[in-house]
Amino acid sequence: MAQTKYLMSNGLAFSEQRDMETLRKKALKGWHLKGFRFMGYELEYGEPEDVIYSIDYRVLAPDEEAEYFDMFSSAGWTHVCSEYNTHIFKATPGTAPIYSDIESKKEKIERLAEPVKWIVPFLVGMTFVFWLLFTFSSGVVESISRWIFFFFLVLTIPALMTLFATYYHRWKKL
C-alpha cells in the first residue's frame, strides 16, 4: 500500500466544512494530512486517530509566526501545515472551535477573499482585451489572441466563482 496519496479539494471557498470532514474521516482510517497543495491535500498513512481539522487564513510576517502558532496551541489546536496564507490545524473532538462567533467567521471569509478580489479584475480585463483582439483582428494575431483569450477565460471563470462564493458566505453569515 502506498504511504502517501493525494486528495482533491472541493474548493475551500465552496465547501471548506466538507473538506475538513473528509480529512477527519480519512484520519479515522489512518490517512493523516501532511500538506496542502494547489487544489488538494497530501495524506500520509499512519495510525488511525480521531481528530478535527480547521483552517485559518492569514498572511504572517516572519516575526509573527511563533506567537500565532503558540496562540492556537494554547487553545488546543496543533499546526499541521501552511501554504501561503492558508494554515490548517487539528485538535481532538470537543476542542473549542477556532471561529465561534459570527464576527470572527466574517473576518475569516474576508481574509479568504482578499487575494481573489485583486486577481479577478485583472483576469476579467485580460480576457476582455484578448476577446477584443481576436474579434477585430485577422490572421496570426487572431489565432494567437484567440488561444490567449481561452487561456484567460479558463482562469477567469473559477476565479469569479470563488469570488462569488466568498461574497455568498459573507452574506450568509450576516
C-alpha positions as a printed Julia matrix, in Angstrom:
174×3 Matrix{Float64}:
   0.0    0.0     0.0
   1.27   3.5    -0.84
   2.42   5.54    2.16
   1.25   8.87    0.71
  -1.62   9.86   -1.52
  -3.25  12.98   -2.89
  -6.85  14.03   -2.14
  -8.58  16.64   -4.3
 -10.21  19.6    -2.56
 -13.81  20.55   -3.3
 -12.73  24.19   -3.19
 -12.28  25.93    0.14
 -14.46  28.87   -0.86
 -17.28  26.47   -1.71
 -17.1   23.66    0.79
 -14.47  24.18    3.45
 -16.51  22.34    6.07
 -16.98  19.33    3.78
 -13.23  19.2     3.12
 -12.48  19.29    6.85
 -14.97  16.49    7.49
 -13.44  14.42    4.67
  -9.99  14.88    6.23
 -11.38  13.74    9.58
 -12.85  10.58    8.01
  -9.52   9.87    6.32
  -7.69  10.31    9.67
 -10.04   7.77   11.25
  -8.81   5.32    8.56
  -5.16   6.2     9.18
  -4.63   8.78    6.42
  -3.32  11.97    8.02
  -2.94  15.38    6.47
   0.69  16.02    5.66
   0.47  19.04    3.38
  -1.81  21.35    1.47
  -1.16  21.93   -2.21
  -2.86  23.55   -5.15
  -6.39  22.1    -5.3
  -5.81  19.33   -2.79
  -4.22  17.67    0.19
  -1.28  15.33    0.6
  -2.06  12.49    3.01
   0.34  10.16    4.8
  -0.55   6.75    6.16
  -0.19   6.08    9.9
  -2.14   5.03   12.96
  -5.86   5.91   12.88
  -6.8    8.84   15.1
  -9.93  10.83   15.8
  -9.16  14.49   15.07
 -10.99  17.5    13.73
  -9.45  19.98   11.3
  -9.89  23.7    10.92
  -8.47  26.39    8.63
  -7.35  29.93    9.24
  -6.48  32.41    6.51
  -3.82  34.91    7.49
  -0.7   36.37    5.92
   2.05  36.18    8.53
   5.22  38.19    8.79
   8.2   36.03    9.81
   8.29  37.61   13.28
   4.57  36.85   13.86
   4.66  33.12   13.18
   5.78  31.87   16.6
   3.21  33.93   18.51
   0.46  32.99   16.03
   1.06  29.24   16.31
   1.5   29.47   20.12
  -1.91  31.12   20.39
  -3.56  28.17   18.6
  -1.51  25.67   20.56
  -2.67  27.13   23.87
  -6.27  26.72   22.66
  -5.69  23.01   21.95
  -5.01  23.22   18.19
  -1.9   21.71   16.6
  -0.48  23.27   13.45
  -0.43  20.7    10.63
   0.65  22.64    7.55
   0.6   26.02    5.84
   0.56  27.21    2.27
   0.92  30.97    1.72
  -1.98  32.43    3.77
  -3.79  29.13    4.48
  -2.99  27.4     7.77
  -4.53  24.07    8.73
  -4.78  22.93   12.34
  -6.01  19.77   14.05
  -7.39  19.04   17.5
  -9.24  16.36   19.39
 -13.03  16.38   19.05
 -14.64  18.66   21.61
 -11.93  21.32   21.38
 -13.41  24.82   21.19
 -13.73  25.91   17.55
 -11.26  28.4    16.14
 -14.15  30.58   14.99
 -17.02  30.64   17.44
 -18.76  33.96   16.75
 -20.24  35.49   13.6
 -17.84  38.45   13.5
 -14.71  36.26   13.51
 -16.23  33.99   10.85
 -16.94  37.03    8.7
 -13.34  38.25    9.11
 -12.07  34.81    8.11
 -14.12  34.89    4.9
 -12.82  38.39    4.12
  -9.22  37.19    4.52
 -10.01  34.31    2.14
 -11.48  36.71   -0.42
  -8.66  39.26   -0.27
  -6.31  37.75   -2.91
  -9.25  36.85   -5.15
 -10.56  40.44   -5.07
  -7.27  41.6    -6.58
  -6.84  38.95   -9.25
 -10.41  38.85  -10.64
 -10.36  42.38  -12.16
  -7.01  41.62  -13.81
  -8.28  38.33  -15.26
 -11.56  39.86  -16.46
  -9.66  42.76  -18.04
  -7.18  40.5   -19.83
  -9.98  38.21  -21.02
 -11.85  41.2   -22.41
  -8.73  42.66  -24.11
  -7.9   39.39  -25.85
 -11.56  38.87  -26.81
 -11.5   42.29  -28.5
  -8.16  41.49  -30.14
  -9.26  38.2   -31.68
 -12.7   39.58  -32.63
 -11.34  42.6   -34.52
  -8.14  41.16  -35.99
  -7.25  38.53  -38.54
  -4.51  36.13  -39.47
  -1.81  35.18  -36.99
  -2.81  37.87  -34.48
  -6.35  36.48  -34.43
  -5.13  32.91  -33.88
  -2.71  33.79  -31.1
  -5.12  36.15  -29.36
  -7.9   33.51  -29.52
  -5.7   31.0   -27.67
  -4.67  33.59  -25.11
  -8.35  34.59  -24.69
  -9.33  30.98  -23.95
  -6.42  30.66  -21.54
  -7.6   33.7   -19.57
 -11.22  32.56  -19.8
 -10.29  29.22  -18.21
  -8.66  31.12  -15.32
 -11.36  33.79  -15.03
 -14.39  31.52  -14.62
 -13.17  29.67  -11.48
 -11.81  32.92  -10.04
 -15.22  34.57  -10.48
 -16.95  31.56   -8.97
 -14.61  31.72   -5.97
 -15.22  35.44   -5.51
 -19.0   34.97   -5.7
 -18.8   32.08   -3.23
 -16.92  34.22   -0.7
 -19.49  37.03   -1.07
 -22.29  34.48   -0.67
 -20.76  33.06    2.51
 -20.17  36.53    3.91
 -23.79  37.49    3.16
 -25.0   34.22    4.7
 -23.05  34.95    7.92
 -24.76  38.34    8.25
